[in-house]
Amino acid sequence: MSAEVVLNIPGRLTGNRRADEVNLDECERGDLITETLQGPALIATAAFVGVIAGGWLTAHNQKRERQQRRINEQWPAFTALCWHYELSCSHTAS
């Protein structure tokens, strides 16, 4: 005693019946939901993965840029210290 439910979704005609008229007695409701949501779910998943990958790449590049900037800021002081140490050691050796 099941009631026949027909969904009318605009689409193409095939034979005596429209291909998009889905009789829910002939197919499972879960199949209809799965088929209906499969495309948008795939797109949303791909977009989410893209956002995660883009965020990771941006964070990684910014971290390397900050490290390089810090090294460039410290380099003159390091070379000056090395020159000072080298000159002071050469005076004491002779």
Beta strands, then each sheet from edge to edge (+ up, - down):
strand 1: 6-7
strand 2: 13-14
strand 3: 17-18
strand 4: 22-23
sheet 1: 1+ 4-
sheet 2: 2+ 3-
end
